[in-house]
Amino acid sequence: MSDNLATTDFGFRQVSRTAKAGMVRAVFDSVAPRYDLMNDLMSLGVHRVWKRILLTALDPRPARSLLDLAGGTGDISFGWRRLGGGKVLLSDINPAMLEVARDRALNQGIVGGLDFLVADAERLPLPDRAFDRVSIAFGLRNCTDKGAVLREARRVLKPGGRFFCLEFSRVRVAALLPVYDAWSFRVLPRLGQFVAKDAESYQYLAESIRTFPDQERLAGMMRDAGFSRVDVRNLSGGIAAIHSGWRL
């Protein structure tokens, strides 16, 4: 669906664009205390492998800075610092998620070089050309205006900087589809009800994956936003993918 229309997707439902942000915020307010468990349930734990692949691609170095958009509970930010990356700004629109991230950072002794920002990825209160890397992991599909997020990501990148998006994507192995659909729409909401007493949020999260642009469409959106040398790497048969692009 075009980001210019008056309505947008919220899972399989159509809602007004002005309402979606609040509805997504309510989902993550609900799941924040169990967000990491949620990712384990949604990916059978494989999200940890995908994030390690993303971190390797980000190529952390002491002189490089990272903006971690929709950074949630901090996996990418913490991994960046542990691997020797420079300063990182962990940004998320949801204060409840950042509270979990702060607690985790303190518990893990990750304090120096890490800052937090409550901000909408579609309208970042940050200067142009400020970061060497920008990442967003499992967050873009929850944004209302995905094109605006991509344009903002490019705006805050330094020339020569690189953007990475890790997201659930379109399965490329036909044999996986029946099992994947059964897991997403039959098992996952029931697990959400059992574990978090919240089947609806998990139902939305499964539906949001299916309405997210596929690999080719997202690559085209990145080019439209001004990124160069856009690349796509499928993970686990396309269950997830890493999109990357340069600001040249």
TAVEN-V206388 format. One record per pair of residues at least 12 apart in sequence whose ideal C-beta (glycine too) atoms are under 7 Angstrom apart, sorted by the first residue. I is the first residue (numbers start at 1). J is the second residue. Records with the same first field share a line. If there is no record, write none. Layout:
I->J + J
This chain:
3->145 + 146 + 147
8->20 + 144
9->211
10->23 + 204
11->203 + 204 + 207 + 208 + 211
12->207 + 211
17->144
20->144
21->144
24->142
25->93 + 94
27->201 + 204
28->94 + 96 + 97
29->94 + 96
30->198 + 201
31->196 + 198 + 201
32->94 + 96 + 97 + 100
33->100
34->195 + 196
35->72 + 73 + 97 + 100
36->73
37->195
41->188 + 191
42->188 + 205
46->236
50->166 + 235 + 240
51->75 + 76 + 79 + 137 + 166
53->235 + 242
54->76 + 135 + 137 + 164 + 166 + 242
55->76 + 79 + 80 + 83
57->164 + 242 + 244
58->80 + 133 + 135 + 164
60->80 + 83 + 84 + 85
61->84 + 85 + 86
62->84 + 86
63->86
64->85 + 86 + 132 + 133
65->86 + 87 + 131 + 132
66->80 + 85 + 88 + 131 + 133 + 135
67->89 + 91 + 131 + 134 + 156
68->88 + 89 + 90 + 91 + 135
69->91 + 121 + 134 + 135 + 136 + 139 + 153
70->92 + 121 + 136 + 139
71->90 + 91 + 92 + 101
72->92 + 97 + 101
73->97 + 100 + 101 + 104
74->90 + 101 + 104 + 105
76->135 + 137
77->90 + 114
78->105 + 108 + 110
81->110 + 113 + 114
86->113
87->113
88->113 + 114
89->115 + 117
90->114 + 116
91->117 + 119
92->118
93->118 + 119 + 120 + 121
95->118
98->116 + 118
101->116
102->116
121->143 + 149 + 152
122->143 + 144 + 145 + 148 + 149 + 152
124->152 + 156
126->156
128->155 + 156
129->157 + 158 + 159
130->156
131->156 + 157 + 158 + 161
132->158 + 161
133->161 + 162
134->153 + 156 + 157 + 163
135->164
136->165
137->166
138->166 + 167
140->165 + 167
141->167 + 168 + 208 + 209 + 212
142->208
146->221
147->221 + 224 + 225
150->221 + 222 + 225
151->225
154->225 + 226 + 227 + 247
157->247
159->247 + 248
161->247
162->244 + 246
163->227 + 244 + 245
164->242 + 244
165->243
166->240 + 242
167->212 + 240 + 241
168->209 + 212 + 239 + 240
169->214 + 215 + 238 + 240 + 241
170->214 + 215 + 238
171->237 + 238 + 239
172->234 + 237 + 238
173->237 + 238
176->237
180->239
184->206
185->206
188->202 + 206
189->202 + 203
215->232 + 234 + 241
218->243
219->232 + 243
222->243 + 245
227->245 + 246 + 247
228->245 + 246 + 248
229->245 + 246
230->243 + 245
231->244
